[in-house]
Amino acid sequence: MSNNDLVTLTQLKERVGSYRTGTSGALHDINLLPLAKLRRRQLSRLMMPLNPEMARKRVPDGDYLISRKLDGEFTLLIYRDGDVVSLNPYGTVRVGAPFHEEAARLLKAAGVRDAILIGELYVKWDDGRRERVHDVVRLARAPQSQEDVDRLRFAAFAIDHIDDDDLSARPLEAHDTLLRLLKGGERVHPIETIKGDRDTITSRFRQWVEDEGSEGVCALSPAHGWFKIKPRHTLDLAVIGFSQGSGERAEMLHSLLLALVREDGAFHIVGRTGGGFSDDERITLLADLKQRRVESAYTEVNSDRVAYAMIDPGLVAEIECLDVITRSSAGEPILRAVLQWDGEAKRWESTRRLPLASLISPQFIRLRDDKAPHADETGLKQLAALADVPEGDEAAAPLRLPEATLLRRAVATKELKGRTMVRKLLMWRTNKEEASDEHPAYVLLLTDFSPNRKTPLERDIRVSASAEQIEAYWRTWEEAKFVKGWSVQPSPEQQ
């Protein structure tokens, strides 16, 4: 691949052919990543999610740009003097795919010197199946062939700027500019958009979503704002916990903790919901739920940082949500806790975390007295039609991890006003870093006890994947804490 003035190519990893990926550290312009994050936040803040019924009530009359919503990855396409890279808000840089090359040709032919287009990176399948963001993550991150890279497409829906012209707040003009600049593009193109009114939004939803299976419809009006209309999905979920309100709503339900049941009977937490309840339901449900409280070795908190009270399994709630997401925008699986119910002890036990999903805008509909929390009625299979759940068939047995190894230990004491102060350093290797990515390789713990202090016991901790780094932390603390006046009593190092 020839040089690229936007990025240091040697800092990117070669994938297939000329296609390379890497982090934002390879970019020459340090302002690009903050811009990507800003535009993503602005879009999320400005776009109001609605289902079709809500849209008919809440979308005002007026003229709109109406677009087919793609299930892709939010991406900036950056062009300067013939060079192109793409960047997502989590710092992933991509270069050298056919869509990059086509973008460079189109923008150069249009006489553009400098531009940033905003859009969705998505995968186009030959068989016409719907695009999914997890396909983008899989193919764009680690393609197995040139054919995988060739499937990547970029659909532009906005413009940050063209040369010295800022179009970020002029969506109608940006739309017309995209039509002109990307005319004839196959791998880089404007997102499918028409102009119409509120009735057109409804008719396009029926065509694009209900008939053709697209993810949703976006409608933009400079006068009324940006709306995202998507169908709602229903799930039957096990209720395993609850939290209650505060202040004037202290005797009302705040939210429910919800789980799907895996084939082996384990309960996999999928989320929580605090919407959809009437005030009467919040009062009566809270009273009923309090009667079902049980002990739990697992703790989760609600949006107000209040811990959920756990209940015995038995209740099933029908939940409605706008979408189900199985990977973060960075492409990582969404890990959720898996719990086991000990019927004899009447107690919840935590086993491990496994990939599952996030529910977007969940709302309570009703309790399902005709259903029980079993795999056949509240199971993972409900997600199969909505999303691809990684490791959905994996057994949820407790993850057995190796025992840790103590590496170093040192204790120092000091007498003050007739009372003994104690400082202790402990360093250990977890031996769990290869079995679970939730554990660091090395841990260093400092405990500082002073009976004359307002807070007698204080702790500090450092973790690292590097033996050299954790040793450096040890030396720093040893020099700072084991000073003159302290009597140090080191123990022999244990290897």
N, C-alpha and C positions, 0 to 999 in steps of 0.2 A: 504493500500500500504506500502511496506517496505521502508526503508530509501533510499535516493538518494544522493550520495556525490557531485553531480553537483549543487544541488538546495536545498533550505530550503522549504520543502513541506508544512509546516504550513503557509507559505506566499502565497500559491497558492489557488485558489478557486476550490472546488470540483464541478465537473460538472456531469458526468455520470459514475458510477462504479469507476474505478481507474483513470479515466481521469481528469486532473486538468489543469488550465490555470492561468496565472498571468503575472506580469511585470518582467523586467530584474533585478529589485531590489532583487529578490529572488535568483539570480545566485550567486554562490560562487566566480566565476572568473569574475572580473569587466572588463576584456579585451574582453569578448566575444561579447558584443553589439557593441563596436567600430569595431570589426572585421567584423561583419555582415553588418554594414553600409558600410565599406570599400569595401567588395567584391561586394555588390550591385552596388555601384558607379562605380567600375571598369568594371563590366559587361555592364552597361548602356553606359559607355564611349567607350568601345571597340567594341560593336556590332553595325554594320551599318544596319539600316532598309532600305529595298528595296522592291519594288513590282516586280512581275515576269519579266515584260518588262525591268525594270532597271537592274535586276539581270543578264539577258542575256548579257547586255552591259558592266556591271561594275565588275562582278565577274571574276577574272583572271583564266586562265587555271591552273590546278594543282590538287593535291590530297587533299581530304577533308574528315573530319568526318561530316556526314550528319544526323541530328537528327530531329525527329518529335517534333514540338513545342507544349507544353501543356499550357493551360490557367490556370495557378495556381499561388500560392503565393511563392515568393522567400524565401527560408528557409535554415538555417544551421541545420544539424543533428549532434549533438555533443555526442561523446561516450568516456567514460573513465572508465576502469576497470569494465565493466559490466553494467554501468549506462548510460542511454540515455535521452537527452532532445532535443527539437527542438526550434529554435529561429528565428524570423524574424527581419528585420532591424529596425522595429519600436518598438522593445522591448517586443514583446509578447512571452512568454515562454509557452511551452506545454509539458506535460509529461503524461505517463500512457495510451496512446492509443495503440491499437493492432500493429500499424506500429512501434511505439517505441519498443515494446517488441520483434517484429520480428527482428528489426535492432540489438538489443542487442544480440540475439541468433546467428545471422549470423556473426557478427563481433567477438564475443567471440569464436565461432567455428573456425574462421580463425586465431586465435592467436593474434588478434589486442589488444593492451593495450590502445591506445589513438588515436582518429581520429576525423576529422571534414569533413563531406561530404556536398557538395553544390548541391542544387536541387530545385525542385518545389513540394510544398504540393498541392495536388489536390483531387478532389472527383471523385470516380468511381461509375457510375450508372449502375444498373442491366440491364436497357433497352438499354444500349449502347449510350445514348445521349452524346453530347460533354460536357467535363468538362468546368466550368466557374469559374473565380476567386471569383465572388460574392457568389457562392455556398460554397467555402472554408471558406469565411468569416462567412457566416451564420452558417454552421454546426460546424466549429471548435471553434467558439466563444461561442455559446450557443446551444449545441446539445440537442435535445428533447428526445433522446433515445439512447440506446447502438448501435442500427442499424445505427444511424447517425455517431457515432464515428467510427464504423467499415468501413464506406465508405472512410475514409481518407487514402490517399496513399502518399508515398514519392518517387519521381523519381529523382535519382541522375545524374547530368551531369558533375560534377567536384569534385576535392578533394583539400582541403586546405592542409592537411597533414595526414600522417599515421605514428603513433609513432614518430620517429625523422626525418622522410623523408618528406621534403617539396615538394609537387607535384603541387603547385599552378601555376607554370610557365611551367609545362610539361604535356600538355593536352593529348597527345597521350598515354603516360605511365599511366596517371590517368584513361583514358578510359579502358585500358586493366586491370588495377587493379580493377576497379568497376565491370567489368564482372566476375572477379575471386571472389571477396569478396561477391557479392550479388547474386551469382548463386543460382537459385531455389527460390529466394524471390518472394513473391506475393504482399505484401503490401509495401515493400521496394525493389526497383529494379533500374537498370540503365535505363536511358531514352532510348527509341528505337533509335538505331544509326547504320548506315552502313558506309562503306568506299566507296568513289567514286570520280568521277571528276565533271566538271561543267555540263555535260549532265545528270549525275545522279541526280544532284540537281533539274534540270528541270523535270525529270521523276518522282522523289519522290514528287515534289510539286503537279503534276497532280494527283498522287495516294492518297497521304495523305490529301491534302487540297481540291482539286476539287472533287475527288471521295468520300472520306471518311469524309470530313468535319472538319478536324483538323484545329487548329488556324494558323499554318504556319510551316516553315522549317528553321532550323538553320544549318549553314555550317561553319565549323572551319578549318582553315589551319594555321599551325605555320608560314608559309611563307607569307601568304596574309591577315590573320586576320579573324575576326568573322563577319558573315553576317546573318541577319534575314530577311527572305523572307515571306511576307504576302500579301494576296490579298488586293486590294484597294476597298473602298466602296464609293459610290456617294450619296450625299444628296442635296436636294434643300432647300436653307435657305434664310430667309428674310435678306436683308441688311438694317441695322438700323443706321450705323455710319461709319465714316472713319477717318483716320489720314494721314497726309502728311509727306514727308521726310524732311530732313534738309540738310544744306550745298548745295552741287552741285545738290542734288535731292530734293530741296525744292519745286519745282513745279511738283513733282511726287507723286503719291499715295504711302503711306507706307503700309497700311493694312486696311482691312474691318472688321467691327464689325457685327457679325452674330447672328441670333436668329431663333428658331423654334416657331411656333404659336400653342398655346394650344387650346383646344376645346372651351374655353370660350372667345377666341379672344386675350388673353394676349400674349405678346411676351417674350419668355424665352431665355435669352442670352445663347448661346451654345459655343461661342468661337470667334476666329478671325483668319484671314489668311493674310499673307503678301507674300505668294509664288505663283508661277504659272503665274504671269503677265509678259508680255513683256514691254519694256520701253515705247513703243507707247501706250499700254493700260493704263499704269500708268499715262501718261499725259492726255489722253482724258477722262479717268474715273474721275480723280480728278476734271477736269473742269466741268463735268456734276454733280458730287456730290456736289460741292460748291453751285450750284444753288438750292439745295434741303435742305439746312441747316435750322434747327428749334431749338427752345429752349428745354431745358431738365433739369428736377430736378435731374437726375441721371448722374453721371460722372464715366467713366472708362478710364484707361490709357493704352497705348500700351507698347511694350517691351522697348521702349526708355523713358518711363514715361511721354509721351506726351498725353494729353487728347484727346479722340475721339470727333469729331464734329458729332452731331446726325443729321439724315436726316428723312424726312417724309417717312412712309412706302409705298412701291410701287415696289421696285426693288427686284428681286430674283436672287441669284447666285447659280450655280451648283458647288459644292465643292467635291473634292476627298480626302479621308483620308485613312491612313493605318489601323486605329482601332478606336473603340469607347469604352471608359472606364467610367463606372458609379460609381466606388468606388475607393478611394485612396488605396495605398498599405497598409495603416493602417486599412482598412476596413470601413472607414467612407464614407457616401454619399458625392458626389461632389455637393455642393450648388452653384446655379447660380441665378443671379438677374432676377426677373420677372418685366416687364414694361407694363404699359398701355398707349395707344396712345389716347390723348384727341384731337379729330378732330376739335372741335370748337376753342380751345385755340391754336391749332397747337403746341402741347407741349407733351413731354414724362414725365410720372410720374412713380416713383418707388413704387412698392407695397410690395414686400417681396422677400425672397430667398427660393427656393425649390430645391430638388435634381434633377440633370439632368446628365450631362456627360462632359467628355473632349474628344476632337478630337485629335488624334495622327497624326502628320505630315499632316495637312490640306493644300490642294493646290487648287487655283482658276482654274476652267475650262472655264466657260463662264457665261454671264448673260442670264437668261431665259426670253426672252420677251414674251413667250407664257404662263407664269405662274404668279400668283399673290400671295402675302403673306397672304394666308388663311390657316386654319387648314387642309383643304382637299388636299392642294398642297404643303405646307411647314410645315406640322404638326409633332407632336411627334411620330405618327405612323411609321414614317420612321426608327426610332430607334428600333422598336419592334423586327425586324428580326436580329438585331445586338447585342442588349444588353437589360438587364432588368432594366428599369428606375423606381426607387422607387417613389411612389406617383404620377405616371404619369397621373392618372385620377383625382387627387385632384384639386378642384377649386382654382384658383390663386387670389382670392379676397384679398384685403389688410388685413394684419394681424392686428387685433385690440388688442392693448396691454393696460394693466392697467396704470394709471397715477402714476408717482413717488411720494414718500413721503419725504419731507425735514426733516432730523433728527437733524442736528445741523448747526449753523451758527455763525461765529465770525469774527469781523473786528478790525484791528489795524491800527493806523495812526501815522505818525511821521513827524515833520517839519524839513526841511533841506534847508538852503539857501533861506528861504522864500517860499519854495514850499512844498506841502503836498504829502507824500508817503503813499500808502495804501496797506495793505496785508489783504486778505480775505480767509477764509476757509469755504467751503460748503461741507456737508456730506448728501447724500440722499440714500434712498433705491429705486431701480428701480421698484420693484414689477413685473418685467417682466421675471425673471429667469426661472419660471416654464412654461411660455407660449412660450418662445423662447430661445434656447441655445446660441444665439448670444449676449445676454445681461447678464452682471454680476448682482449679487444681490445688491452689495453696491458700491458706487462711492464716492471718496473724491477728491475735486478740490481745488487747491491752485492758487490764482491769486496774482501777485506781481507787483504793479504799482509804478514806480519811474520816474518822469519827467526829472530828471537829468542824467538818464542813456541813453546809446546809443540805447538800445532796451527798451523803457519805459515799455511795458507790457509783462510780462512773465507768463507762466502757467505751472503747473505740475499736474499730475493726478495719482491716485491709484484706483484700482478696486479689489474687493474680493468677495468671496462667504461666508465669515465668518464675523459675527458681531464683534467678538472679535478682529479679525485681523484689520478690518477697524478702530476700536477704537484705536488700538495700533498705526496705521499710524497717526491718528489724534494727539495723545499725542506726537509723535516724531516731527511732524511738528510744533505743538504748542510750544514745548520747544525750537525748533531751530529758529523759525521765530518771535515769540512774546516775544522778549527779552527786556532787559533794554533799556529805551529810547522810546519804543513804547507804545502808549496809547491804551489799549485793551477795546473794547466795545462789549462784548458778548451779543447775543440775547438769550431769553429764549429758551430752547430746545423744539422742536416740535415733538411730538410722534404721 
